[in-house]
Amino acid sequence: MPDWTALISTANDEFVTPALFQRLRQGDAPVAEPEAMAYLGEVDSLNCVRNTSLWAMVAECTRLLNDAGIVPTLIKGASEMALQDDPTEFYRMLIDVDLLVEPDEVAHAQQIFAAAGFERLEDTEYAHSPGSFWKAGYAGSLDLHSGLQSDIARFLTEEDWQRRRILCERDGLRLYIPDPSLRLLINISHDMLHHSGLSRGGISLRYLLPLRQQLQEDAEALDWPWLLGLRRDRGFRLAFDLQMLMLEEIFGTPLPAAVQPDGVTRMLHRRRLLKARHPRLGEIEWALVKPFYSRLKRR
């Protein structure tokens, strides 16, 4: 029998508890202990309530921008939520929602949000973001972007950015959603490059689960020549191939036909598995490696 306490603890740490609950409700899944299932069901219900609030915030902000002639782009979890028949029943636990406008629209967007009662949270500004915004009554914050993070944007030409977004209309709103290939690029680059998953050697189910789902459901819609062409960049090739190897390791997902990881990549894959199985050893290893990595990154 599974160690339900450890399993649920891991799911909570990885923000995938509702996904675990949905999987256990399927007929071929192991039967969970009643107390464990009751707890997971409660978390799933609360997540639906939270996602209802987050989607209402996305809808309000999008409508405000539309009224001013601005069509925003939803990215990361917010874009996946928008693709659901019912966004409020989205299985993912979202820390926040991300909305992007063009650089010359940022100042106007901030004025619009302020006039509608949104407050900018302190110390949330970054190079690609003027900050996160929150309004009383909503269960989370909205991260406003003026562009993609550099570890994602560097792989895109202006033509890519224009043609790899899909204009969607739903619930009276007009918004852009990245196409499947751009969503895959954002997923891998955000986890492995922006959040240093590649250098740290960590494993994040929060990114792997939607990546697996996309490869299952959107495989025919993916622009494989474009994605495989991005692998000419060594950093992205390592990030991409490592995620494909981890999907194969955990879920049995076949490697894409053209992906043949080299010996270095497979060695880094074994490093990730070792660190996951021995977390304390992994912390010590990263403490030793991080100063050298930080020094190299500054160069």
TATA-V343069 format. One record per helix or strand. SS is the DSSP state (A for helix, B for strand). FROM is the first residue (numbers start at 1). LEN is the number of residues. If there is no record, write none. Layout:
BEGIN
{{SS,FROM,LEN} {SS,FROM,LEN}}
END
This chain:
BEGIN
{{A,4,10} {A,17,8} {A,34,34} {B,73,3} {A,77,6} {A,87,3} {B,97,4} {A,103,13} {B,119,2} {B,126,1} {B,129,1} {B,131,4} {B,142,4} {A,150,4} {A,158,6} {B,165,6} {B,173,6} {A,180,15} {A,197,4} {A,205,13} {A,219,3} {A,224,7} {A,234,18} {A,263,15} {A,279,20}}
END
